[in-house]
Amino acid sequence: MKRVNRLAIAAAALVVLVASCAASAPAREPGVPGTPAIPQQPAQNPQPAAQAEAGRPRVGGFPMGPPGKILELRAEPNVIGPGQSATIYWHAVNADDTYFDQCLGIVPTLGKITVSPAATSTYTFTAKGRGGNDAKSVTITVVGTNPVPSSSDPGCLNPHNQPIPRASDGHPDLSGVYIAGFNFGGMNRGAVLKPGAEKYKLTEQENQIGIGVTCTPPGVPMATFQPYPLQIVQKPGLLVILYEAYHLFRVIPTDGQAHPADLDPTYMGNSVGHWEGDTLVVDVRGFNDQTIVGDYHHTTAYHVVERYHRDSYDIVDYSAAIDDSNVFAKPWTQSSKLKLHPEWQIQEYVCEQNNKDYKDLLITK
């Protein structure tokens, strides 16, 4: 299984988490090795240091993590004959967005790919991190040919510039691996308690370390805002969301069916969806009262309406309208942008392993 860098923000605590681990891509078909008679070019000249990118998402006025850095970029062989192949190897760290030009597309942070250029070609690898970016290039010389310019196709220069995919039923296809958190729209913005509902406001207690310590599901929409990816699988009339955190899943019919008449209260509620134009609307109800939303407890009257709109190839605008007639004076909304990562796979997550009782570490009064 591929391993990847993951940088995210834990929405509940607004704690910056930087996770950097190796990623690998499956090798493509092996190429024809170069002949010994063809001379090899010397290693590429050192590239300039990583530079910050204006407008990169920030939280609290500071970058979320260090700049992306490319540790290695090379081609073997870097001189080939016509019709032969070469392999490009790369390795980047502290990056959550890594890709090549020349139509090679989005790639993991560590990998290799075999190419067979018809003429001398230069391949540029870009690694974007929360604190800045890095880019390096490698040239593969094809003997007897002149260098060719990079493709001017916008989708080849930057693979994020792709059309929004459509499913067989004509709706936008939301399928893919995403992560939220970099553009979180605030935990409590617009939340107004009903008179007499002050008891539902969370209060700080020195002995309390949060509901996450019990490894129970965080509910909706907090499952989306975890600092871990989620995967959407879309089929006609059905959408499934797989959450890496807590190994949760939701099966959401989108064929017009209603909620069951008698719902058992659960942590994640019962979800049914429908399309309003290009926006998927998911109605969620049937919750228990064991989760929190923002800085508030809720009751079993808790009700959420989610909206998923694929704004561009690599961004889904997500919002959750929150209501509880026993707690809030009016509905209010949390929102985020889900960032597509086609180079990622969701991985195993184990909350219960080595779980400890921390009572002895807490202040008792």
N, C-alpha and C positions, 0 to 999 in steps of 0.2 A: 504493500500500500504506500502511496506517496505521502511524504511528510512535507509540511509547508510552514513558512513564516506566517504567524497570525498576530496582528496588532489590533487591539480593540479597547473599548472603554466599557467598564461594568456600569450599566446605567443606574442601578440601584444605589451605588455608593459613589459614582463618578470617580472611580479609581482607575488610573491609567495602568493598563496591563500590556507589557510588551513581551510577546512570545516569539522566539526565533528558533526555528529548527530546520533541518535540511529538507529539501524537496528533490524528487527525482522524477524523470519522465521516461516512459518506455522508449527504448531505442527503435528507430525506424529501420527499414530494411538496410542491411550493411551494404556499403558501397564498394566499388572496385578499388583496391589499394593503388596508390601512386607507384610509378616505376622508379627504381633507384637512379636511373639516368637523369631524372628531373631534379634540378637543384632546389633546395628549400630556402625560403626567405628568412631573414632573422626575425626575432620576436618583435612584436609591435612596440612602438614607443610608449612610455608611460603616459597615462591619460590624466587630465586635470582632476583635482579633488571634487567630491560631491558638492553640488550647489543647491541652495534652497530654492524652492519653487513658490513664487508668490501665489497666494490664494489657496494654498493647501489647507484642508480642514484642520482646525485647532480647537482645543478645549481649554477654557479658563485662560486664554491668552498665551499659552505655551504649546510648542509642538508635542505631539504624542509619540515620543520615541526618537531615536537618533536618525540621521539621514541614511538612506539606502546606500550601500557600498558594494561595488563589484570586486570580488577577490580574484576572479580568473575569467579570462575570455581568450580562447585560442582555437585554431583550426589545425587538424591533422589529416592529411598533409595540407600545407597552405599553398602549394603549387601542384597543379594537376594537369593532365592532358585532356584534350577534348573528349567528352563522353565519360570521363571518370568522376568519381565522387570524393567528397571530403566530409569529415565530421567536425562539427562545431561543439565545443565544450564550454560550459559557463558555470559560475557559482557566484551568487550574491547573498548578502545578509542584510538584516534590518529593513527589508523591503516587503511591501504588501501589494506591489503592482509591478510585474516584470514582463517585458515583451521585446520582440525583435521587429524590425522593419522587414522589407523585402517579402512581405506576405507570409512570414513564418508565424506571426501571431503571438498570443499570450502564452507564456510558458511558466513552469515552476521556477523556484529560485536556484535550483541545482539540476543540471541535466545535460543532455547531448542530443544532437539531431544531425542526420545525414542529408547533405544537399548535393545537387549535381548541376551547378551553374553552367550555362552554355557559353558564357564569357566571363572575364574577370569581374568579380562582384565584391562589394563591401557590405557587410552585415553589421548593423548597429543594435546593441543590446542596451535597454534602458531599465534601470532599477529605481523605483520610486518608494521613498520612505516617508514617515510622518514629518521628519525634520529636514528633508531635502532629497535630491535626486542624484543619480550617477549614471553616466552613459559612456560606453566604450565601443570601439569598432574593430572588426577583424576583416582582412581582405584575403580572398582566395583567388589566386592568379591562375587563369586558364591559359596555358602556353599557346601563343600564336593568335591571341584575341586582344581586343582593346577593352578597357574598362567600360562598363555600362552604368548609367545613372540608376539610382533607386527608383522603384516604381512610384509614379505620381498618384496612383490610386489612393484616396484618403484612407481606405480600409487596410491598405498595405503599409502605409506610413505609420498609422496608429490603429491597432486592431480594435480599439474601443469605438471607432467610427464605423459601426456596422448598422444595418437596418434592424429594426425591432422584429424578431421572428414572430411568425403567425402559426397557430395551431391549425389542424385540419378543419376545425369548425369556424375558422376566421377570426377567433379571438386572439389577442396577444398571448404568446406562449411565455409563461412565467418560469418555466423549468430552469433549474440551475442551482448552484451553490452560492449563497449570499451570506453577508455578515452586516449587522447593523451597528449603531453606536457612535460612529464618527460624526454624525449629524443629528444627534438625538435632540428632539424638540422640547426638552424640559420635562421633569417628572410631575410637577404640580401646576403647571401653567393653566389658569382658568378654573382650577378646582375651588368650589365654594361649598362649604358645609351647610347643611340645613340647621336652623336653630335647634339646639338641644342635641346635636350630633357630635359634639366636641369629643366624646369618649372614643370615637373612631380614629382620632388623630394619633399617629404614632408618637410616643414620647421616649426620649433617650433614658435608658436605664443602664447603670454600670454593669449589671449582671447579665445583660442581654447581648447576644452576638448574632442575632438575626435568624430568620426561619431557614436560611440555606443550610444551617448546621445539621438539620434533620434529613437532608437529601430529598425533601419532598418537592413535587413539581411547583414551579413558581407562578403558574397561572398565565392568563392572557391579559395584557400584551407582554408581560415581563419575560416570557419565554423567548420572545423575539429579540428583546434587548440584552440578552445574555452576551458575554464577550466570547461567544463561540458561534461557529457557522450553523446555518440551517440549509436544508435542501428541499426545494419545491419540485414535485413530480406532477405534471399536469397531463390529464387525459380528457377526452370529450366526456363531459358530465361529471368529472371527478378531479379533485385536487388533493394531493397528500403532502403534508409538511413533516419532514424528519428533522428533529433538533439534535445536534450533537450533545448539548448539555442535557444531562439526566436521561439521555436516550428516549426522549419523548417523541410521540408522533400524533398527528391529527389527520383523520380521514374526512374530507369535506365534500359532500355531494354538491354539484353545481347544476343539476338537472331540474331544479325547481321544487324538489321535495321539501316538506316542512319539518320542523323539529318533531320528534316523537311526543305523543300526548303526555306521557308520564315520565319525566326525566329524573334519574337518580343524580343527586348533587355530586359533582366531581371537581378535582383541582383545575382541569383544563376546559370544563364545560362541554357543551354539545354545539357543533358548528354546522351550519348550512350556508351555501353561497349561491349567488346569482350574478349575472353580468349586467352592468349598466353602461352601455357603450363599450369602451375599452377598459373599464375599471371593474375589477372583481370585488364585490361587496360580500362580506362574510358576517352573518349574524351569529353571535355566541351567547348562549345562556345555559342555565342549569348548573351553576357553580355552587360549590360549597363555600364556607366562610373562612377557609384556612389560609388564604393567600392575601397579599397586600397589593395595592396599586399606588404608586408614588409614595406618599407619606401617610397612607390611610389604610385601615382595615375596611372590610366591606361585609355585607350580609349576603344571604342567598338570593336576594333580589338583584344582585350584581348583573349587569348586562353590558356587552361590548359589541360594537359594530366596527369591523375592520374594513379598510379599503386598500387594495393593492393596484397600483397603476404603473405600468412599465413606461417610465418617462423617456428612457433612451435604452440603447443596447445593454449597458452595464449598470443601470440604476432603476430600482423600483421604488417609487414613492409609497411609503406605508404610513397609515394613520389609524388610530383606534379611538373611536368615540366611546366614552366611559360614562356609565350611569348606574346609580343605585338609589332608588326612591327613598330608602331609609337613611341615606348618608348625605347625598349631595343635593344642593338646591337646583342644579341644572346639569345637563351633560357637559363634559369637558373632554379635551382631546390630547393624546400623546402622539408623537409622530417621529419618524426617522426616515432615512434613505437606506435601502438595502443595496449594498455594493456587490455586484456579480464577481465571482472568482471561478472562472471555468477551469483553472489549473488546480483547484482544490478538491479534496474528497473529505467528507465528514468522517471522523475517526472515533475510536472507542473512548468512552468517557465513563469513569467509575468514580462515583461519589462516596460509596460506602466503604471502600477499602481503607484500612487504617484509620477509620473514623474514631475520634477520641472524645472522652468526656472531659470538658474543660472547666468543670465547676470549681476545681481546686485552684484554678488560675484567676478566678474572678473575685472581685471585691464583694464581700458579704456584709450586709448591714442589718 
